[in-house]
Amino acid sequence: ISEQLATVKQQLVDKEKAFLAASKRATDREAELEKVYEDLNNAKNALLELKSKTSEDAIARQEITSLLEELADAKNQVQRLEAAQSMSSEETKAAKRQVEALEGKIAGLEAAADL
């Protein structure tokens, strides 16, 4: 009986060692899984940040495109105004020449009337 008891005690010791080894492996595995979870969480946050940055970049590109279109419209308007100003300047010169011609005629008529 004492021999059987010693054998059972040895089996119990062996089982406890196996249990402790299995427990340690489970604890180590749990720590690994927690690390993997943390890494995945960090990757998720990085992706969300990248997505946000990409959205911001897209919005910035859209704003730049809009500003470029406004700039092109403004340039076209300046060209139209310059063309109108040029025409107006030509019209002013022509009107000035007519006034000068009329003033000359009036001066001539006044001079003829004085004679």
BELKANOR-V731031 format. One record per pair of residues at least 24 apart in sequence whose ideal C-beta (glycine too) atoms are under 6 Angstrom apart, sorted by the first residue. I is the first residue (numbers start at 0). J is the second residue. Records with the same first field share a line. If there is no record, write none. Layout:
I: J, J
This chain:
none
